[in-house]
Structure formats: C-alpha cells, structure tokens
Amino acid sequence: MAVTLADVAARAGVSAATVSRVLSGNYPVAGATRSRVLRAVEELEYVVNGPASALAAATSDLVGVLVNDIADPFFGIMASAVQSEMEPEKAGRKLAVVCNTGGSPERELTYLTLLQRQRAAAVVLTGSAVEDEEHTSALAARLRRLAEAGTRVVLCGRPPLPEADGGADEGNGKREADGGKGEEDGKRAAAPVTVAFDNRGGARRLTEHLLALGHRRIGYVAGPVERTTTRHRLEGHRAALADHDPALLADAGRLTVHGAYDRSSGYDGALELLRREPDLTAVLAANDTVALGVCAALRDRGLRIPEDVSVAGFDDLPFSADAAPALTTVRIPLHEAGARAGRLALGREPAPPGGVATVRTELMARASTAPPRAD
C-alpha cells in the first residue's frame, strides 16, 4: 500500500500541513521539525506525486538551470553552486535540472518552453546573452509567461533584459491608470532578477595593468561578436586604451580578432594577431580557456611567456593559478554568484534594489605578464 502524507505526519508527530510545508520549501519551518519530517520521509520512503503536486500548487519542485556548455568550468561552477542551494536542509525537496543549450538561442527558447510546461518553480539563465533583437524579444516573452505562471526567473552573468529598464515604473503607471488592476487579469509578472558581472570594469583593470607594465602593442582575442560579455569586455579594454593614449585606441580594431570561447580560438587568434603585428608584446584573451590556446600558439612560434609576449585571461578558472606560468586574469567569484542566484531563485534572499546585483571582479596579477623586453 502506498505511503501517504498522513503516514509521514503520524511518524513525525506533526500535522499533514506541516509535512506539506517542509516538502514544498515555500514556508518557514523550525529546524528540528524539518529534520523530523525529512527523517520520516526517508524511513517511510515517501514519494511525492510530482505532477499532482505541481497542478495543486501551480508550480513543481523543478528548478531549471540553463548553461551554454556544462563541460566548460565557467558554467559548471555556477550550475553546481545553484544546485548546492537546493539541498534538503536548505530548501526542502527541489530538483535542479541542467539544460545544456550549446550556445544556441533556439535551444534556449525551447528549454524555457519545456520548463514552463513542467511548471518549474524557478529558472536560472547563466552566461552571456545573444544580442539579437528578434531573439531578445522572444526571450522576454518566454520569461514573462514563466513569471506569470509563478516561476521565479534569475539571470546570472548576463545583463538585465532591455524591458527591465523602467519596466517597474511603466507597470506602476499602468496600474494607476487602470485603477490598480495593471494587467488584464489583475496580476503583474515579476521582472527577472539579475546577478550581473562587472565585465567592463574587469577588462579595464586588466588593460590598465598591461599599460602600467609598459605594453603598447596589445592584441585581443575576443569572444563571439554577438555576445553581451564580448561587447562589455571589449568596451572596458578600449576605454582603458583611450584614457591612456587615443592613438592606441585607433589601432585597437586591427589588433582585435573574434572567435569562440575555446582553446582552438585562442590558438588561431594568436597566430592571426602575430601575422598582423609581428612585434606584439601582449595578448588579452576572452577567457582563461582561450588564453591557454594563445599560450600554446606562442610557444609553437618559439616565443617565451612572458619574456617575449605577456598573456592574460579572464574568469580565474581553477586551472589558471596552476598554468605554467601562472595566468594573470580577472577573478569572477563564480561560485558565490551562482549560490546567490540559487537563493534568489528559491525566494530565500530578497531581490536587490532595482532587481540588479552587480558582482565585482578582481585583478589577479601573476607570472604570465611582465614588462616588455627592451628592444
């Protein structure tokens, strides 16, 4: 005979309502009571009827985490941190499902539709966004439908959607004009909460570090043109060049190449930069993985790092400090950011003012950068 909610309540010595609160994770329950209920659940091997529970509560215990590539440490760290916030003692019974988009905008939209059908309790979108007006509009529509259905939406590592700028004021004005009703059904979907990274500031500090060392012929292996992270890091890099010497900015376009966020793009990009500027003294990479490809290409050309060419990355992934030489990079606290996104997705942390929290970055100056050699 199947174990029921009442059976669990009787074993734990609490009411059925308390068991329901513990399992949903949506209401505060004393720690000792929560432990008794979870122990009774384990002992009786009680299994919640997921579909029925979702229908009754309008949402399920499912949390979707969208990543570009789970094999990339950048995304793996964030996804793991989000999931760590869903442990039973923290959030009751929540199931994190990682959706690997492969960087495809179409796949991103498909996963969001599937998560809406599953009545997901929350969705966390990680990584940079695609700068395409049609996709941005479709994405905003998907996220709005999710929010209207009761799903919490968190953006982690990407900027707020354009609709978020002034959206609250516009919505408030609409509610006042409608006598307080707002949307047609009297409800207004919550805008996504954003945990953004200071990519501009980090790239600026990294370029300033190279300029302070004396570098002037600086190449840049950037990420995909259509990605927000690529644009923001390039803007920071070029702002530092412009402040130091406008002549450096004038040459920045020639000394910038684009590719994917992978090692092979770093390798190919470094060779192209050397073709354009044989006397290159430093290379900035889109991220640490790209930087490894840059280092490999330079070595294959017989160049020493940093004696001949300095190299710098971005993100401070776990292997960066152990590279040979240790990689100068910009640290993004990925685990902390992912954990915060998880808490926001579960409603266990209040949304930041304006719905946007910016995560600061930190320059990690290591052995892969040094002053250029004297000619």
Beta strands, then each sheet from edge to edge (+ up, - down):
strand 1: 62-67
strand 2: 95-100
strand 3: 122-126
strand 4: 152-156
strand 5: 193-197
strand 6: 218-222
strand 7: 256-258
strand 8: 282-285
strand 9: 310-312
strand 10: 329-331
strand 11: 356-359
strand 12: 362-364
sheet 1: 2+ 1+ 3+ 4+ 5+ 11+
sheet 2: 7+ 6+ 8+ 9+
sheet 3: 10+ 12-
end
